[in-house]
Amino acid sequence: MPETVLGLTLIDSLYAGLFVLGAVLTAASILQATRIEDRETRHGLIALLATASGWSVTHVVTLLAPSQLIANVAYLAGLILGFSTVWAWLYFCSAYTGRVLHRDTWVVRGSILAYLSVVAVKLTNPFHHLYYRATYQPASFPAVVVEHGIFHWAVTGLSYALAAIGMFMLFELFREADYGTRPLAGLVAVMALPAILDVYSFASSTLVDLIHSPLGVAVFAVGVLFIHEDRFLAVQLTGDIAEPVALLDEDDRVRAVNDTARSRFPTLRDATGVPLSTAAPAIAEHVDGDDDVLALRHSDDTEYYLVAESTFSLGASNLGRVIVFTEITETERHRREVERHNAQLEGFAAGVNHELRNAIQVASGYTAQAASALESENVTDAQQSLARVSDAVDRMADRVNDLSTLARHGRTLRDTTTVDVAAAARAGWQTTDTGDCELTVTGDTTVSADRVRLEDLFESAFAFTTDNNATAVTVAIHDNGFSIADNGATPSVTDTTRFFDYGDAVPTTEAGMHLPNVQTLARVHGWTVSVDPDYEDGVRLEITTDPAPIALTDP
């Protein structure tokens, strides 16, 4: 076997070179570790890297020691640094996984006592040799041959057990995170491989009888701080979160999603490496918008999510962000229902204030005119005034009926059935005084609704068309709702939202509360209603029973 300039074989040189490389890699990783924001995780990882790097250096010196004194000092220092690495590993694992073992007073005190006791045995080994006996052989490789004592095996077993506890903490966190953690789990598993080399080196002369763990720490450090640093930091932020989670890189490309996100957002299932704006444009638009609540349509139901994001970085370098979707369906439904009730009560008050008080004032005015005409023995004028009083009373009765409908059917909708829209339209037509006006129904579909409320919706809409002087009404049914169009007067008002305001005489005073009631009855179903501003042959109402979801639709 060819020798190097130090008189070592090439294999021996490569063996020593591995620990040199390990020392360099772990030492170089310390600078990157100083940029981690979480203080306790940062301190634990720096301590792990520093002790592992020093441990590797002592291995190199032990293997190539030029004198017995240097060999003994290096080996003893390696024993202390190696045991220190175990405790630094445990501290890091506890801090990174969000546990409090590293803060627990009794655990910390017990750990310090155990550490100092073992270090004391190691430092006094030259007097009792219960830990090891070393023989210096300058002409061989390695330069020191060690015979391990009973304390060595006890401490080694304890160290492996403690290291395994730390690995368990990490594996548990990665399992809970369940997104993009396989590379991280693989890096942790690599740290366990040196233990196999340790056992093999003891049983065989092929390898040097040394602890090879510093090499595993070096691989772990490079992996989590330079290759998978975004996943490493993201998992710490969201590891124990069961809600849907999406990990994006600095260019907003999807790096990973957890199983819950794949289930709730189907378009993200195979989106790794794809920009979020391409994989799920509606989600991307919502995430970058001002609204924190995301609506997701599933068949006939809508789920609501609170969207929260957290940016993670190393120092000044932005690595990406984690998007967490917390389901708040029941809370959001309750909030929207409260808002709807508040708006409905305000409308009710406005309707009473405007419609009834106006009718009362009109009736009072014409009653006074009738009384004055009778005093003047002007019977004709008195009859005309009383006729107008009768009209005002009739209009008041209509408004009372409208308000009664609002109070009766404007409450929260709890039970629905499958209702044929065309049949409901015809039933509403039959109960509305439409005179000579003609109804045409096109299309056919069913919706999940309360039959009585849907028929009342059509009644209010048809009553409006009558007041709008229409002679023909068309109900056009389509997949996501229906429209009600008449050929009556074309309103001059450009702000079509005023059509649905209680207390606003738009488009006419005679129209009253018909359209506000249409909107109320639509909203109790979760539908939307609007006036088509482009329709020029009268008024056309658009009722959308399947509003376009803010997010996406599950196929």
CORPESUL-V530318 format. One record per run of one state. SS is the DSSP state (helix for helix, strand for strand, loop for the rest). FROM is the first residue (numbers start at 0). TO is the last residue. Records with the same first field share a line. If there is no record, write none. Layout:
SS->FROM-TO, FROM-TO
//
This chain:
loop->0-1, 3-7, 33-37, 64-66, 96-103, 123-123, 128-130, 136-142, 148-148, 177-180, 203-211, 227-227, 238-242, 249-251, 257-257, 264-264, 268-273, 279-279, 287-291, 298-299, 314-315, 327-327, 375-377, 409-415, 430-436, 442-444, 449-449, 467-470, 478-479, 486-494, 500-512, 523-526, 531-538, 544-551, 553-554
strand->2-2, 8-8, 131-135, 143-147, 243-248, 252-256, 274-274, 292-297, 300-313, 316-326, 416-419, 437-441, 445-448, 471-477, 480-485, 527-530, 539-543, 552-552
helix->9-32, 38-63, 67-95, 104-122, 124-127, 149-176, 181-202, 212-226, 228-237, 258-263, 265-267, 275-278, 280-286, 328-374, 378-408, 420-429, 450-466, 495-499, 513-522
//
